[in-house]
Amino acid sequence: MSSAFGAIDSEEKTLIETLTTLLRLSKGLISISLVYGNTRSEVLSLALALLEHGYNPISLSNDLWTNLTDEIGKVEQLSEILSPVGAPFRRVLAVSTIVPKPPLNWDGAAGRFRQSKLLMMVLENWTRQIFSYMMVPMMAKGRTPTPSEEGSTARRRQWSLKRLLIRRDGWISLVGKMMDDSAPPEVQPIRRGYTGVTLQASHIVPFSASGNSILRTMLSKYMGQDMEGLLTGENINDASNALLLDSVTDEAFGLFKFSIECQDGRYFFRRLAPTRKLNTFVLRHRDGEEINFGQASGEVALPASLLCNLHYTIGRVLWTSGAAENIAKARADEDELKDGHMDGDYWHRVSASYLQRELRALSGLDELATDGQDDSRDPDADNHPTICT
């Protein structure tokens, strides 16, 4: 068994398979929702997608297991829940391999798992943290400053980064196939009738990550390694964290409708959203099409494989769980709210969720610092569905 992170040994495989089996058998039999804006995302679907499609299922499953065992107090109680699968499941410093003996009864184990209010609360809180502090910020609609040699510092940095990407990939975007409107006369568009557009440097990991310590903490947990250095200082604006895109394709990239996967130094275009949700520029590329970055110059850093695969795996989690469309809709609702184009009961639901999420964000560092502690003082801890803020 392997993942984007690498090979998984037998003990790790046992833990991942145990958790995914319990979640898979519980889907559809219990409903725990994360409410975001006027949308609901299923906890079990998102948790399962994280363990099946996340970049580092080892790190994620270990983290979930730690949360479960820490909350339940005694590992023996969790072993009791898992006893129908044929063997005690103990964890001290490492996961001991289960050797199931007939008759195997995963349905029984899953039944005990989902009937435990405490375990369901832990699973909900674990998933909510990842959803609220990683998934939502990664899909945030940050306006990319229009490149300019003059103006604000952000615009000047965008201009410098854009020039680097043009040196690396040329005047025509490798994804979207659009020509920059400042290209010299000798550069011809891919097809006749294509007009030039203002291409921009699009960050693989949003620029906002450099100022969001909670997001960086969650990305480090998701990746199973420290991401702090890669996403702060000058590194966030490095060519290794950027693609040259037109504004329409940039929006699709930010919504994870497509991504770039890196395998052994080669880059492949990956469609993530259903075809009906892809715009014309994205549809110019087939799924699995190889993208050759760096053909114009080998002196500029290529897109970092780590960051590409971070984006790609998060996109897979978002779309397989259904969370991508929910976050996008909630963000669109909030734009309408801020523009004053919303009223009535719908306005109340959206504004209430938005306000609660802003308040939650202010206390996010405290929540992460106390992760795993008793949530019994939270008056909403036992209420379902959870308002995910």
C-alpha positions as CSV (number, residue, x, y, z in Angstrom):
1,M,0.0,0.0,0.0
2,S,1.3,3.5,-0.8
3,S,0.3,7.1,-0.8
4,A,1.7,10.4,-2.1
5,F,3.8,10.3,1.0
6,G,5.4,7.0,0.3
7,A,5.2,3.3,1.3
8,I,3.0,2.4,4.3
9,D,4.1,-0.5,6.5
10,S,1.8,-3.2,7.8
11,E,1.0,-1.6,11.2
12,E,0.2,1.7,9.5
13,K,-1.9,-0.1,6.9
14,T,-3.8,-1.9,9.6
15,L,-4.7,1.4,11.3
16,I,-5.7,3.1,8.1
17,E,-7.8,0.2,6.9
18,T,-9.5,-0.2,10.3
19,L,-10.5,3.5,10.4
20,T,-11.6,3.6,6.8
21,T,-13.6,0.4,7.2
22,L,-15.4,1.8,10.3
23,L,-16.2,5.0,8.5
24,R,-17.3,3.3,5.3
25,L,-19.7,1.0,7.1
26,S,-21.1,3.9,9.1
27,K,-21.8,6.1,6.1
28,G,-25.5,6.6,5.5
29,L,-26.4,5.1,8.8
30,I,-25.7,8.2,10.9
31,S,-25.8,11.8,9.9
32,I,-23.4,14.4,11.4
33,S,-23.2,17.6,9.4
34,L,-20.9,20.6,9.3
35,V,-23.0,23.6,8.5
36,Y,-21.3,26.3,6.5
37,G,-23.3,29.2,5.3
38,N,-26.5,27.6,4.0
39,T,-24.8,24.3,3.2
40,R,-24.1,21.0,5.0
41,S,-21.1,18.7,4.6
42,E,-21.3,15.2,6.0
43,V,-18.6,14.5,8.6
44,L,-18.2,10.8,7.7
45,S,-17.8,11.6,4.0
46,L,-15.1,14.2,4.6
47,A,-13.3,12.1,7.2
48,L,-13.3,9.1,4.8
49,A,-12.1,11.2,1.9
50,L,-9.2,12.5,4.0
51,L,-8.0,9.0,4.9
52,E,-8.5,7.7,1.3
53,H,-7.3,10.6,-0.7
54,G,-5.3,12.8,1.6
55,Y,-1.6,13.5,0.9
56,N,-0.4,11.6,4.0
57,P,-2.9,9.1,5.3
58,I,-0.4,7.9,7.9
59,S,-0.2,11.3,9.6
60,L,-4.0,11.8,9.3
61,S,-4.9,8.3,10.7
62,N,-2.4,8.6,13.5
63,D,-3.8,12.0,14.4
64,L,-7.4,10.8,14.3
65,W,-6.5,7.7,16.4
66,T,-4.6,9.9,18.9
67,N,-7.7,12.1,19.3
68,L,-10.0,9.1,19.7
69,T,-7.8,7.4,22.3
70,D,-7.0,10.6,24.2
71,E,-10.7,11.5,24.5
72,I,-11.9,8.1,25.5
73,G,-9.4,8.0,28.3
74,K,-8.5,4.3,28.3
75,V,-7.5,2.4,25.2
76,E,-9.1,-0.7,26.5
77,Q,-12.5,0.9,26.1
78,L,-11.8,1.4,22.4
79,S,-10.5,-2.1,22.2
80,E,-13.9,-3.2,23.6
81,I,-15.6,-1.4,20.7
82,L,-13.3,-3.0,18.2
83,S,-13.5,-6.5,19.7
84,P,-15.9,-7.9,17.1
85,V,-13.2,-7.7,14.5
86,G,-11.5,-10.6,16.3
87,A,-8.6,-9.1,18.3
88,P,-7.8,-6.4,20.9
89,F,-6.6,-3.2,19.4
90,R,-4.0,-1.6,21.6
91,R,-1.8,1.4,21.1
92,V,1.1,2.5,23.3
93,L,3.9,3.9,21.2
94,A,2.9,2.1,18.0
95,V,-0.1,0.4,16.5
96,S,0.0,-3.4,17.1
97,T,-1.0,-5.4,14.0
98,I,-4.5,-6.9,14.2
99,V,-4.7,-10.6,13.3
100,P,-8.4,-11.0,12.8
101,K,-9.8,-14.4,13.5
102,P,-13.1,-15.8,12.1
103,P,-15.9,-14.9,12.4
104,L,-15.0,-11.4,11.5
105,N,-17.7,-8.9,12.3
106,W,-16.9,-5.5,11.0
107,D,-20.5,-4.5,11.0
108,G,-20.7,-5.1,14.7
109,A,-17.5,-3.1,15.3
110,A,-18.9,-0.2,13.1
111,G,-22.2,-0.4,15.0
112,R,-20.4,0.1,18.3
113,F,-18.3,2.8,16.9
114,R,-21.1,5.0,15.6
115,Q,-23.3,4.3,18.8
116,S,-20.6,5.9,20.9
117,K,-21.6,9.6,21.4
118,L,-18.1,10.4,22.7
119,L,-16.3,8.9,19.6
120,M,-18.7,10.6,17.3
121,M,-18.1,13.9,19.0
122,V,-14.3,13.4,18.7
123,L,-14.6,12.5,15.0
124,E,-16.8,15.6,14.4
125,N,-14.4,17.9,16.2
126,W,-11.4,16.5,14.3
127,T,-13.1,16.8,10.9
128,R,-14.4,20.3,11.8
129,Q,-10.9,21.6,12.5
130,I,-9.6,20.4,9.2
131,F,-12.7,21.7,7.3
132,S,-12.7,25.1,9.0
133,Y,-9.1,25.9,9.3
134,M,-7.6,24.2,6.2
135,M,-10.3,23.4,3.5
136,V,-12.1,26.7,3.7
137,P,-9.0,29.0,3.8
138,M,-7.5,27.1,0.9
139,M,-10.6,27.8,-1.2
140,A,-10.8,31.5,-0.1
141,K,-11.3,33.9,-3.0
142,G,-8.2,36.0,-2.5
143,R,-8.0,38.6,-5.2
144,T,-4.8,38.3,-7.1
145,P,-3.3,41.8,-7.5
146,T,-3.1,42.9,-11.2
147,P,0.6,42.8,-12.1
148,S,2.1,46.3,-12.5
149,E,5.6,47.8,-12.3
150,E,4.1,50.6,-10.3
151,G,1.6,50.9,-7.4
152,S,1.5,48.9,-4.2
153,T,4.2,46.5,-3.0
154,A,1.8,43.6,-3.6
155,R,1.4,44.6,-7.3
156,R,5.1,45.1,-7.8
157,R,5.8,41.6,-6.3
158,Q,3.2,40.2,-8.6
159,W,4.9,41.9,-11.6
160,S,8.3,40.4,-10.6
161,L,6.8,37.0,-10.1
162,K,5.0,37.1,-13.4
163,R,8.2,38.1,-15.2
164,L,9.9,35.0,-13.7
165,L,7.1,32.8,-14.8
166,I,7.2,34.2,-18.4
167,R,10.9,33.5,-18.4
168,R,10.2,29.9,-17.3
169,D,7.2,29.0,-19.4
170,G,6.9,31.6,-22.2
171,W,4.3,34.2,-23.1
172,I,1.5,31.6,-23.5
173,S,0.0,30.0,-20.4
174,L,0.7,26.3,-20.4
175,V,-2.7,25.7,-18.7
176,G,-5.5,27.6,-20.5
177,K,-3.4,28.3,-23.6
178,M,-3.8,32.1,-23.4
179,M,-1.2,34.6,-24.6
180,D,-0.3,37.5,-22.5
181,D,-1.3,40.9,-24.0
182,S,2.2,42.3,-23.5
183,A,3.8,39.6,-25.6
184,P,6.2,40.9,-28.3
185,P,4.8,40.9,-31.9
186,E,6.8,37.7,-32.9
187,V,4.8,35.6,-30.4
188,Q,1.7,34.2,-32.0
189,P,-1.4,32.9,-30.2
190,I,-2.1,29.1,-30.2
191,R,-5.1,29.6,-32.5
192,R,-6.3,32.3,-34.8
193,G,-8.8,34.7,-33.3
194,Y,-7.4,34.4,-29.8
195,T,-6.9,37.8,-28.2
196,G,-4.3,38.5,-25.7
197,V,-5.3,38.7,-22.0
198,T,-3.4,39.9,-18.9
199,L,-1.9,36.7,-17.5
200,Q,-1.1,36.6,-13.8
201,A,1.0,34.8,-11.3
202,S,-1.4,32.4,-9.5
203,H,-0.2,30.9,-6.2
204,I,-0.5,27.1,-5.8
205,V,-0.9,27.6,-2.0
206,P,-2.7,30.9,-1.5
207,F,-0.6,33.9,-0.6
208,S,-2.9,34.4,2.5
209,A,-1.2,31.3,4.0
210,S,1.9,33.5,4.8
211,G,-0.2,35.5,7.3
212,N,-2.4,32.6,8.6
213,S,-0.5,30.6,11.2
214,I,-3.5,28.4,11.9
215,L,-3.7,27.3,8.2
216,R,0.1,26.6,8.2
217,T,-0.3,24.5,11.3
218,M,-3.2,22.5,9.7
219,L,-1.3,22.0,6.5
220,S,1.7,20.7,8.4
221,K,-0.6,18.2,10.1
222,Y,-2.2,17.2,6.8
223,M,1.2,16.8,5.1
224,G,2.9,15.1,8.0
225,Q,5.8,17.6,7.9
226,D,6.6,21.2,8.8
227,M,5.3,23.5,6.1
228,E,6.2,26.7,7.9
229,G,9.4,27.6,6.0
230,L,7.8,26.9,2.6
231,L,4.9,29.2,3.2
232,T,6.4,32.3,4.9
233,G,8.7,35.1,3.9
234,E,9.9,35.2,0.3
235,N,9.0,31.5,-0.3
236,I,5.3,32.2,-0.6
237,N,6.0,34.4,-3.7
238,D,8.6,32.0,-5.2
239,A,8.2,30.7,-8.7
240,S,8.0,27.2,-7.2
241,N,4.6,28.2,-5.7
242,A,3.1,29.7,-8.9
243,L,1.6,29.1,-12.3
244,L,1.0,31.6,-15.1
245,L,-2.7,31.7,-15.7
246,D,-5.5,33.9,-17.1
247,S,-8.0,35.2,-14.6
248,V,-10.8,32.7,-15.6
249,T,-8.5,29.7,-15.2
250,D,-7.0,31.1,-12.0
251,E,-10.5,31.2,-10.5
252,A,-11.1,27.5,-11.5
253,F,-7.7,26.6,-10.0
254,G,-8.6,28.4,-6.7
255,L,-11.9,26.4,-6.6
256,F,-9.9,23.2,-7.1
257,K,-11.8,22.4,-10.3
258,F,-8.5,21.2,-11.7
259,S,-5.0,20.7,-10.4
260,I,-1.5,19.7,-11.3
261,E,-0.1,16.4,-10.1
262,C,3.7,15.8,-10.0
263,Q,5.0,12.2,-10.4
264,D,8.8,11.6,-10.7
265,G,9.5,15.1,-11.9
266,R,6.7,15.1,-14.5
267,Y,3.6,17.2,-14.3
268,F,0.1,16.0,-15.2
269,F,-3.1,18.0,-15.6
270,R,-5.9,16.6,-13.4
271,R,-9.6,17.4,-13.8
272,L,-11.3,17.3,-10.4
273,A,-14.7,18.9,-10.9
274,P,-17.4,17.2,-13.1
275,T,-17.1,18.2,-16.8
276,R,-20.3,20.3,-16.7
277,K,-18.6,22.6,-14.2
278,L,-15.4,23.2,-16.2
279,N,-15.0,26.3,-18.4
280,T,-13.8,26.3,-22.0
281,F,-10.2,27.1,-21.0
282,V,-9.9,24.1,-18.7
283,L,-11.7,21.8,-21.2
284,R,-8.8,22.4,-23.6
285,H,-6.8,19.9,-21.5
286,R,-7.6,16.2,-21.2
287,D,-7.3,14.6,-17.8
288,G,-3.7,13.2,-17.5
289,E,-2.3,15.5,-20.1
290,E,1.4,16.1,-19.4
291,I,2.3,19.8,-18.8
292,N,5.9,20.7,-19.6
293,F,7.0,23.6,-17.4
294,G,10.3,25.2,-17.8
295,Q,10.6,24.9,-21.6
296,A,11.5,28.5,-22.1
297,S,14.2,28.6,-19.4
298,G,15.6,26.1,-17.0
299,E,17.0,28.8,-14.8
300,V,13.7,29.5,-13.0
301,A,12.3,27.2,-10.3
302,L,9.7,24.7,-11.5
303,P,6.5,24.3,-9.6
304,A,7.4,22.4,-6.4
305,S,6.2,18.8,-6.5
306,L,5.3,19.0,-2.8
307,L,3.0,22.0,-3.3
308,C,1.4,20.7,-6.5
309,N,0.5,17.4,-4.8
310,L,-0.7,19.2,-1.7
311,H,-3.1,21.2,-3.9
312,Y,-4.1,18.0,-5.9
313,T,-4.8,15.8,-2.9
314,I,-6.8,18.6,-1.1
315,G,-8.8,19.0,-4.3
316,R,-9.6,15.2,-4.4
317,V,-10.7,15.3,-0.8
318,L,-12.9,18.3,-1.5
319,W,-14.7,16.9,-4.6
320,T,-15.1,13.3,-3.4
321,S,-16.6,14.4,-0.1
322,G,-18.9,17.0,-1.7
323,A,-17.3,19.8,0.4
324,A,-16.0,21.7,-2.7
325,E,-19.4,22.8,-4.0
326,N,-20.6,23.6,-0.5
327,I,-17.7,25.9,0.3
328,A,-17.9,27.6,-3.1
329,K,-21.6,28.2,-2.6
330,A,-21.1,29.6,0.8
331,R,-18.4,31.9,-0.4
332,A,-20.6,33.1,-3.2
333,D,-23.4,33.8,-0.7
334,E,-21.0,35.8,1.5
335,D,-20.0,37.9,-1.5
336,E,-23.7,38.6,-2.1
337,L,-24.1,39.4,1.6
338,K,-21.3,41.9,1.6
339,D,-22.6,43.5,-1.6
340,G,-26.0,44.0,0.0
341,H,-27.8,41.7,-2.5
342,M,-29.4,39.5,0.0
343,D,-32.2,39.8,2.5
344,G,-34.8,37.9,4.5
345,D,-34.3,34.6,6.2
346,Y,-31.6,33.5,3.8
347,W,-29.6,36.6,4.7
348,H,-30.0,35.7,8.4
349,R,-28.7,32.2,8.0
350,V,-25.7,33.3,5.9
351,S,-24.8,36.3,8.1
352,A,-25.1,34.2,11.3
353,S,-22.8,31.5,9.9
354,Y,-20.3,34.2,8.7
355,L,-20.3,36.0,12.0
356,Q,-19.8,32.8,14.0
357,R,-17.0,31.7,11.8
358,E,-15.2,35.0,12.1
359,L,-15.5,34.8,15.9
360,R,-14.3,31.2,15.8
361,A,-11.3,32.2,13.7
362,L,-10.3,34.7,16.5
363,S,-10.1,31.8,19.0
364,G,-8.6,29.3,16.6
365,L,-5.1,29.3,18.0
366,D,-6.5,28.6,21.5
367,E,-8.6,25.7,20.1
368,L,-5.5,24.2,18.4
369,A,-3.5,24.7,21.5
370,T,-6.0,22.7,23.6
371,D,-6.7,20.1,21.0
372,G,-7.6,16.8,22.6
373,Q,-8.8,18.3,25.9
374,D,-12.3,17.9,27.3
375,D,-14.9,19.7,25.3
376,S,-17.7,19.1,27.9
377,R,-17.7,22.8,28.7
378,D,-18.8,23.6,25.2
379,P,-22.6,24.0,25.3
380,D,-22.8,23.0,21.6
381,A,-20.5,19.9,21.9
382,D,-23.3,17.4,21.9
383,N,-25.6,19.1,19.4
384,H,-25.9,17.8,15.8
385,P,-25.6,19.1,13.2
386,T,-22.6,21.3,14.2
387,I,-22.4,24.8,13.0
388,C,-19.0,24.7,11.3
389,T,-17.4,28.1,11.7
